[in-house]
Amino acid sequence: MNRLPLALATFLLCAASLVAQNGVKDGGIEYNLRRAERLMDQLNFRFAVTHLEKVGANYPKDARVDVLRGECHFAMSQWKEAIAAYRAGFAKDPGLVPRVSNYPFALLKLGELDEAEKGYEAIFAKAGDDGERAQAAYGVGLVKLNRGDEPGALAAFQRAHGFNPRSSKINYRLGIAYRMAKKPDEALRHLEMVLDRNGLHEAAAYNVAMAWTQKKDAAKVKEWKRRHREIRDARVKLAGFRARLTERPGDALLLRNIAEILLEFGNHDEAVGVWRAVRAQASTDAEVVYKYALCLFHVGDYFASRTQLEQAMRLDPELKEAQALHDRIMAEFHGGERKVEAPGATRVDEDGDS
C-alpha cells in the first residue's frame, strides 16, 4: 500500500483546523484525524472510511477529512471512490491538489491519462524537494508508458531516478525498461535493489529470473523462480489475513501474522505500523516489543528503537537479540541521539507503481 506522503501527513496532522469543534464528544477534529490514521495502521480501512464519514458530517468544511478518506479508498484499490473523495477535498481547498500524489495515480488506473499527466505536472511545479520531483517525474513516466511511448517513459524514469536514486518503484521500472532493452546487467542492478528493500515484490523477483534467463545462467534462473514462488505464497497468505481482518478488526493474532510476514521478508517500513498495533495489545510481551524495536531500527528511528529495546530487556533480561541490537545502537549511532537513515531504509510501495 502507498501510505501518506510526508508533506501531506504533516499537513493533515499539524495544520490548524479549518472549523471550530462542533460537538464531537471524543476530542475534536485533530483527535479524529489521528484516530483515522490509527485505524489505517491496523489496516482497518473500511472502518476508517466509516469513521471519516461521520467526522465529515461534523466538520463539513475541513478538506483534510475528504483527502484522508480518499487515501483509505486508494489503499483498498477503490479508484473511483478515491477520486471522488479527493475531489471533494480539492473543492474545499484547491491548494491540496499538488500535495496528493495518489490522486493522479488513481486517475491513471482509470485510464484518464490526460488528467493524470496534469496532476503530476502540478505536483512537479509545486514540488518543494527532490522526493516530490521524483514522484512527479515518475508519474509522467507511467503516463507515457500507458500511451505506448517506451522511449519517453524510460527518459522520464531516468529523470526521476536522478532526483531519488533510492526509490524502489523508480528502480523497478528502470529494471523492467533495461530488461526489455536487452540490458540484463543494468536490469539486475535495479531490480535487486528493489528486493533488498521490499522482499515481497513479486514482480521484481519474476523479472530478476527473466534477466538471468537473458544471461543464460540456469542455476540463477532456478534460484529466482523458487524465490518468486515463496514470495507469491507469502502474498497469498497476507491477502487472506487482511481479508479476515476486515471482519475481525484489531484481531491480535491476525495482526501478528501479518507483522511476522512483513518482518520476515524485510518490509520494515510497512511492518512498523503493524508491529506498533501489535505492541499496543501485547506491551508485556518481550518478543513483540523487540520486533517492534527491530523495525524501528531498520527504518532509521534509532532513538525510538533504543527505548523499545530497553523495555524488552526489562521484560526479559535474557533476550540476547535485544541486548545485541541495543549495544549496536549505542556503539554506532550515539545511542540514537542523532537520526541516521538505516542502510536500505526507504518507503516502499507494494506494487511498485503508486
Sequence and secondary structure as in RCSB ss.txt:
>XXXX:A:sequence
MNRLPLALATFLLCAASLVAQNGVKDGGIEYNLRRAERLMDQLNFRFAVTHLEKVGANYPKDARVDVLRGECHFA
MSQWKEAIAAYRAGFAKDPGLVPRVSNYPFALLKLGELDEAEKGYEAIFAKAGDDGERAQAAYGVGLVKLNRGDE
PGALAAFQRAHGFNPRSSKINYRLGIAYRMAKKPDEALRHLEMVLDRNGLHEAAAYNVAMAWTQKKDAAKVKEWK
RRHREIRDARVKLAGFRARLTERPGDALLLRNIAEILLEFGNHDEAVGVWRAVRAQASTDAEVVYKYALCLFHVG
DYFASRTQLEQAMRLDPELKEAQALHDRIMAEFHGGERKVEAPGATRVDEDGDS
>XXXX:A:secstr
     HHHHHHHHHS  SS   S TTS HHHHHHHHHHHHHTT HHHHHHHHHHHHHH TT HHHHHHHHHHHHH
TT HHHHHHHHHHHHHH GGGGGG THHHHHHHHTT HHHHHHHHHHHHHH  SHHHHHHHHHHHHHHHHHTT H
HHHHHHHHHHHHH TT HHHHHHHHHHHHHTT HHHHHHHHHHHHHH TT HHHHHHHHHHHHHTT HHHHHHHH
HHHHHHHHHHHHHHHHHHHHHHSTT HHHHHHHHHHHHHTT HHHHHHHHHHHHHH TT HHHHHHHHHHHHHTT
 HHHHHHHHHHHHHH TT HHHHHHHHHHHHHSGGGTS    TT     TTS  
